[in-house]
Amino acid sequence: MPVYCKLPFFPPSANHAYFTKGNRKILASKGRKFKAEVKTYIARQHPEVLSYVNKEDPYTIIFHLAFEAIYTTGKTAKSRYKKTDVSNRVKLLEDALTDACGHDDSQHMIVVASKSSIREGEEPHVEVWVFNQIQEKCPVDEWIGRQPR
């Protein structure tokens, strides 16, 4: 069975999580704080994730980010969608997950990211599913035509 966890906090965008110094991208304080929160939260609330992931197997990772809102409400907006970029948060999420679990993100063979607005009464959050590609089939496998090993 794949593992699932819901992170009750939200990653900063890459614009706030990293800064550039010369030719290097360096993790800023907001990025370090987020990675530390994920590591602590997974260790305390989802130890099954730690025992599931190992340093040898390939994984499919699915992230779903539930934003405060993804639609604009003003009439002067250029688009009906807010600039809630999901892809620039994925690297930080992957790095936080690998930090917590002790594996390398080179083992992430498939990474899927989606977004939605939160439902009434919810806070922004991130849902994470981790599929071991050797042990189980993932719905994404059929979409891309990947054959199990």
Rosetta silent file (secondary structure, phi, psi, omega in degrees, C-alpha in Angstrom):
SEQUENCE: MPVYCKLPFFPPSANHAYFTKGNRKILASKGRKFKAEVKTYIARQHPEVLSYVNKEDPYTIIFHLAFEAIYTTGKTAKSRYKKTDVSNRVKLLEDALTDACGHDDSQHMIVVASKSSIREGEEPHVEVWVFNQIQEKCPVDEWIGRQPR
SCORE:     score description
SCORE:     0.000 S_00000001
   1 L     0.000  136.946  175.220    0.000    0.000    0.000 S_00000001
   2 L   -66.760  159.873  175.104    1.258    3.495   -0.765 S_00000001
   3 E   -99.838  151.421 -177.650    1.732    5.860    2.144 S_00000001
   4 E  -134.937  140.401  169.066   -0.228    9.055    2.537 S_00000001
   5 E  -148.055  152.775  178.979    0.221   12.057    4.753 S_00000001
   6 E  -115.566  116.908  178.787   -1.352   15.470    4.980 S_00000001
   7 E   -87.243  120.890 -175.585    0.967   18.317    5.888 S_00000001
   8 L   -82.322   20.671  177.152   -1.011   20.974    7.814 S_00000001
   9 L  -140.851  170.345 -167.485    1.277   23.749    6.603 S_00000001
  10 L  -123.646  139.181  179.743    2.225   25.131    3.236 S_00000001
  11 L   -74.404  145.185  172.668    5.563   25.501    1.446 S_00000001
  12 L   -70.098  159.097  176.062    6.779   28.947    0.512 S_00000001
  13 L   -69.224  161.792  179.035    7.216   29.598   -3.195 S_00000001
  14 H   -57.615  -30.368  179.301   10.687   29.138   -4.663 S_00000001
  15 H   -63.269  -27.697  179.654   10.934   32.943   -4.771 S_00000001
  16 H  -103.931  -18.133 -176.756   10.809   32.994   -0.953 S_00000001
  17 H   -86.878  -24.437 -176.354   12.442   29.633   -0.207 S_00000001
  18 E  -130.869  156.155  168.799   15.697   30.255   -2.090 S_00000001
  19 E  -135.364  159.196 -177.555   18.005   33.113   -2.924 S_00000001
  20 E  -105.837  133.396  176.208   20.802   33.313   -5.470 S_00000001
  21 E  -130.491  107.722 -173.660   24.375   34.119   -4.563 S_00000001
  22 L    67.453 -122.454  178.258   26.624   34.184   -7.596 S_00000001
  23 L  -100.859    7.848 -174.734   25.742   31.058   -9.556 S_00000001
  24 E  -107.949  141.603  171.647   24.397   29.160   -6.552 S_00000001
  25 E   -95.392  127.753 -176.272   20.854   28.767   -5.259 S_00000001
  26 E  -121.613  139.448  179.576   20.846   28.823   -1.473 S_00000001
  27 E   -69.782  123.956  179.416   18.028   27.863    0.848 S_00000001
  28 L   -81.706  173.540 -176.847   16.658   30.945    2.620 S_00000001
  29 H   -60.429  -37.085  178.326   15.396   30.976    6.213 S_00000001
  30 H   -65.139  -38.302  177.478   11.768   30.347    5.110 S_00000001
  31 H   -67.301  -43.398  178.126   12.888   27.303    3.139 S_00000001
  32 H   -62.776  -40.926  179.523   14.981   25.959    6.041 S_00000001
  33 H   -62.833  -44.748  179.732   12.058   26.477    8.414 S_00000001
  34 H   -62.274  -45.699 -179.665    9.675   24.592    6.117 S_00000001
  35 H   -60.947  -41.003  178.691   12.085   21.656    5.701 S_00000001
  36 H   -65.069  -40.674  178.300   12.547   21.432    9.477 S_00000001
  37 H   -62.215  -43.960 -179.942    8.760   21.509   10.031 S_00000001
  38 H   -63.229  -45.965 -178.860    8.219   18.694    7.516 S_00000001
  39 H   -59.884  -47.366  179.772   10.979   16.556    9.024 S_00000001
  40 H   -65.942  -44.424 -177.980    9.620   16.961   12.561 S_00000001
  41 H   -63.218  -46.793 -179.813    5.993   16.495   11.521 S_00000001
  42 H   -63.992  -42.608  179.595    6.632   13.299    9.544 S_00000001
  43 H   -61.335  -39.713 -176.449    8.782   11.826   12.329 S_00000001
  44 H   -86.116  -41.476 -171.950    6.127   12.527   14.981 S_00000001
  45 H  -100.536  -23.687 -176.417    2.837   12.144   13.099 S_00000001
  46 L  -136.939   60.056 -179.631    3.656    9.781   10.213 S_00000001
  47 H   -63.591  -19.204  177.972    6.463    7.387   11.186 S_00000001
  48 H   -63.027  -28.334  177.484    5.013    4.879    8.686 S_00000001
  49 H   -66.739  -41.717 -178.824    6.413    7.081    5.910 S_00000001
  50 H   -63.354  -39.223 -178.600    9.906    6.754    7.390 S_00000001
  51 H   -79.937  -17.867 -178.105    9.717    2.965    7.515 S_00000001
  52 H   -80.619  -40.254 -174.690    8.204    2.730    4.015 S_00000001
  53 L   -86.961  135.964  175.786   10.869    4.647    2.089 S_00000001
  54 L  -129.861  176.456 -174.015   14.328    3.156    1.563 S_00000001
  55 L   -88.056    5.011 -174.991   17.493    4.175   -0.253 S_00000001
  56 L  -112.448  -34.627 -168.425   17.232    1.605   -3.046 S_00000001
  57 L   -88.339  154.588  174.635   13.769    1.630   -4.614 S_00000001
  58 L   -85.413  150.240 -175.736   12.217    3.986   -7.185 S_00000001
  59 E  -131.796  152.090  166.125    9.154    6.029   -6.200 S_00000001
  60 E  -107.578  128.732 -178.882    6.209    7.875   -7.654 S_00000001
  61 E  -116.745  130.542  176.066    5.376   10.961   -5.603 S_00000001
  62 E  -120.139  123.899  176.879    2.057   12.774   -5.853 S_00000001
  63 E  -112.120  133.563  170.849    1.644   16.195   -4.265 S_00000001
  64 E  -123.754  119.722 -178.688   -1.692   17.968   -4.025 S_00000001
  65 E  -102.693  121.373  177.846   -1.537   21.568   -2.805 S_00000001
  66 E  -100.869  102.545 -178.410   -4.740   23.060   -1.428 S_00000001
  67 E   -82.093  161.987  173.911   -4.333   26.840   -1.696 S_00000001
  68 L   -54.345  -48.218  177.677   -6.410   29.486    0.065 S_00000001
  69 L  -158.827  143.702  176.820   -7.864   30.359   -3.344 S_00000001
  70 L  -115.083   -3.050  179.880   -6.867   29.721   -6.944 S_00000001
  71 E  -111.074  146.042  175.680   -9.431   31.965   -8.641 S_00000001
  72 L   -83.993  158.014  179.379   -9.429   35.750   -8.868 S_00000001
  73 L  -117.427  -16.617 -178.160  -12.470   37.719   -7.833 S_00000001
  74 L   -79.988  154.096 -179.452  -11.766   41.141   -9.318 S_00000001
  75 L   -81.160  -15.124 -177.430  -13.101   42.300  -12.678 S_00000001
  76 L   -94.329    0.300 -178.326   -9.764   43.852  -13.678 S_00000001
  77 L   -65.938  144.890  179.362   -7.744   40.639  -13.412 S_00000001
  78 L   -76.344  -21.370 -179.066   -5.973   39.478  -16.572 S_00000001
  79 L  -141.607  157.155  177.575   -6.884   35.861  -15.833 S_00000001
  80 L   -78.955   -8.567 -179.201   -9.508   34.111  -13.781 S_00000001
  81 E  -104.782  137.908  174.582   -6.711   32.225  -11.995 S_00000001
  82 L   -72.013  159.831  177.746   -4.510   33.621   -9.236 S_00000001
  83 L   -81.076   70.525  178.508   -0.771   33.308   -9.613 S_00000001
  84 L  -108.104   79.802 -174.359   -0.591   30.287   -7.361 S_00000001
  85 L   -74.638  117.110 -179.329    2.241   28.446   -9.054 S_00000001
  86 L   -81.209  -35.338 -173.248    2.385   24.850   -7.887 S_00000001
  87 H   -67.383  -29.247 -179.346    5.493   23.820   -9.827 S_00000001
  88 H   -81.292    5.319  175.118    7.836   26.265   -8.103 S_00000001
  89 H  -107.306  -12.590 -174.368    6.991   24.637   -4.752 S_00000001
  90 H   -65.765  -43.496 -178.392    7.661   21.044   -5.817 S_00000001
  91 H   -58.538  -44.841  178.888   11.463   21.122   -5.440 S_00000001
  92 H   -64.390  -39.302  176.899   11.206   22.307   -1.846 S_00000001
  93 H   -63.119  -44.921  177.885    8.571   19.633   -1.130 S_00000001
  94 H   -61.179  -45.854 -179.923   10.796   16.940   -2.650 S_00000001
  95 H   -62.304  -40.390  179.245   13.813   18.163   -0.681 S_00000001
  96 H   -65.761  -41.396  178.865   11.816   18.251    2.560 S_00000001
  97 H   -64.606  -43.890  179.891   10.509   14.718    1.954 S_00000001
  98 H   -68.044  -36.425  175.377   13.969   13.345    1.191 S_00000001
  99 H   -60.604  -44.484 -177.951   15.401   15.103    4.262 S_00000001
 100 H   -67.859  -38.841 -171.762   12.726   13.539    6.443 S_00000001
 101 H   -97.191  -14.422  176.492   12.991   10.038    4.959 S_00000001
 102 L    79.354   21.329  174.733   16.730    9.815    4.312 S_00000001
 103 L  -113.079 -174.064 -177.397   16.585    8.915    0.623 S_00000001
 104 L  -113.777  143.994 -178.465   17.568   10.858   -2.488 S_00000001
 105 H   -70.500   -6.104  171.746   15.214   12.656   -4.858 S_00000001
 106 H   -67.770  -14.993  177.076   16.949   10.901   -7.759 S_00000001
 107 H   -82.565   -6.938  178.583   14.748    7.962   -6.684 S_00000001
 108 E   -84.531   96.262 -176.348   11.628    9.971   -7.618 S_00000001
 109 E   -79.049  -33.086  177.825   10.931    8.548  -11.066 S_00000001
 110 E  -133.031  130.840  175.839    7.532   10.200  -11.426 S_00000001
 111 E  -129.093  123.607 -179.792    6.434   13.382   -9.658 S_00000001
 112 E  -118.294  135.430  177.905    2.889   14.677  -10.071 S_00000001
 113 E  -130.387  135.969  176.969    1.664   17.985   -8.663 S_00000001
 114 E  -136.689  166.844  179.517   -1.869   19.341   -8.598 S_00000001
 115 E  -143.152  158.288  173.989   -3.663   22.222   -6.926 S_00000001
 116 E  -156.371  173.097  170.896   -7.096   23.261   -5.808 S_00000001
 117 E   -85.301  151.760  176.482   -8.754   25.784   -3.527 S_00000001
 118 L   -67.841  156.584  174.361   -9.387   24.716    0.044 S_00000001
 119 L   -85.499  164.001  179.128  -12.869   23.665    1.036 S_00000001
 120 L   -56.411  132.148  179.025  -14.884   25.631    3.555 S_00000001
 121 L    88.062   -7.449  179.296  -13.435   25.180    7.034 S_00000001
 122 L   -93.371  159.739  171.772  -10.055   23.924    5.773 S_00000001
 123 L  -107.081  157.123  174.601   -6.661   25.552    6.063 S_00000001
 124 L   -55.239  140.877 -177.719   -4.094   25.492    3.242 S_00000001
 125 E  -158.755  172.923  177.019   -2.290   22.149    3.256 S_00000001
 126 E  -127.863  130.512  173.579   -0.361   19.644    1.172 S_00000001
 127 E  -103.048  139.059 -176.360   -1.357   16.034    0.626 S_00000001
 128 E  -130.487  129.124  172.227    1.417   13.584   -0.244 S_00000001
 129 E  -118.296  134.808  178.178    1.174   10.057   -1.641 S_00000001
 130 E  -122.434  121.140  178.380    4.309    7.925   -2.016 S_00000001
 131 E  -111.802  125.876  172.583    4.189    4.798   -4.174 S_00000001
 132 E   -79.053  117.405 -174.581    7.038    2.295   -4.216 S_00000001
 133 L   -68.371  -19.475  178.048    7.293    1.400   -7.907 S_00000001
 134 L   -84.300  -36.230 -173.779    8.577   -2.103   -7.173 S_00000001
 135 L   -88.516  -26.164 -175.793    5.931   -3.005   -4.607 S_00000001
 136 L  -149.989  161.405  176.464    2.760   -1.529   -6.080 S_00000001
 137 L   -89.472  143.161  179.959    1.004   -0.129   -9.082 S_00000001
 138 L  -115.896  145.207  177.957    0.149    3.563   -9.120 S_00000001
 139 H   -54.036  -30.873 -179.384   -2.747    5.139  -11.053 S_00000001
 140 H   -65.252  -29.614 -178.648   -0.194    7.295  -12.882 S_00000001
 141 H   -54.146  -44.252 -179.946    1.411    4.161  -14.353 S_00000001
 142 H   -67.506  -37.630 -178.485   -1.535    3.628  -16.667 S_00000001
 143 H   -61.728  -39.711 -175.405   -1.622    7.269  -17.734 S_00000001
 144 H  -102.441   -2.212  177.596    1.991    7.209  -18.923 S_00000001
 145 L    77.282   23.777  179.154    2.169    3.560  -19.969 S_00000001
 146 L   -77.206  132.206  176.985    4.814    2.527  -17.400 S_00000001
 147 L   -92.527  135.436  176.926    5.115   -1.200  -16.941 S_00000001
 148 L   -60.128  150.215  179.880    5.791   -2.470  -13.398 S_00000001
 149 L   -72.616    0.000    0.000    9.271   -3.902  -12.866 S_00000001
